[in-house]
Structures are given as C-alpha cells and as structure tokens.
Amino acid sequence: MTTAAQPPRPIVTPCVKVCAVDGASGYCLGCRRTLPEIAGWARLSDAERAAIMAALPDRPDPMIALMAATRP
C-alpha cells in the first residue's frame, strides 16, 4: 500500500505583492518586513514567522516617511 504524497502546506506571509524597500527605514513598502526577513521567510520556523507578523503593526509605516519626503 502506498500513501499519496501530501503537498506542502502553504506558508503564511504578510506579502501584498508591493515589493519595494524604503532605503531610509529598510522596510518593505508593502509588508513592512526587512530584506533579511523577506529573504529568509521560507526557512524560518512557524514561531519565528509568527513573531515577525505580530511585530509588523508596530513598525513605522514607510509610506508616510516616503510621502513626506516627496512633498515640496
């Protein structure tokens, strides 16, 4: 008897497909993660990803700073 291989379970991500990192803050404009967090996301444990996701709402919104910098 063979068992069917289970597909990998999806990884929860805050990505909203707006991938641009603000040079001043280092945060992605879409999800507020840093480049190292984005690059290592698939290798992080569920607990590590959950901790980052919990911290995201408390991070500064890089769009606010970006918009302020572009105003005359």
N, C-alpha and C positions, 0 to 999 in steps of 0.2 A: 504494500500500500504506500503510495506516495502522497505527500501533502503538497498542496499548491503553495508556492512562494507568496508571501504576503507583500504587497507593495509597501515601500517605505512610508511611514506616516508623515504627514505634512509638518513642516516646522513653522511655528507661529512667528510672524515677523511684523514689525511696525511699518515696513516699507509701503509707500504710497506711490511709487514709481516716479517720484520727483527727485532725481538723484543729482544734486549739486551741493558741494560742500562750501560753506562760507569760510573764506580764508581767515577772517578775524577771529571767529569763535571756534572753528574746527568742527562745527556741527552741520549735518546734512540739512538742507532747507526743507526737505520733505518729512523726514522721520526723526530728526534731532540726534541721530547716532553719530559717533565719530568714525573716521575711516578705519581704524583698527577694529572697532566693534562690528562694522559692516563686513569687513574682510574675514573676520573670524567667526561670524554668526553661525554658520553650519557646524563648526567644531565645538561651539560652546555647549555646556550641559543645559538641560531644561531649567535648572535652578539659576544658572548664570544669565540665561536669556530673560528669565522672569525678573531678576533683579534689575537688569538694564531697562526692561519695559516699564517697571514700576518707577524708575528714576526719570524717565523721559518727560512727564508732565511738569516736573520741577526745573527742567533745564530752560535756559532763556530761549526765546523764540528768535532764531537768527534772522528771520524775515523782518522783524521790527527794526533791528540794527541796520540791515541792508537798505530798507526803505528810508530810514532817517539819513543814511549816508548819501543817498542819491537826491535828496531834496536840496534845492538851491538856497 
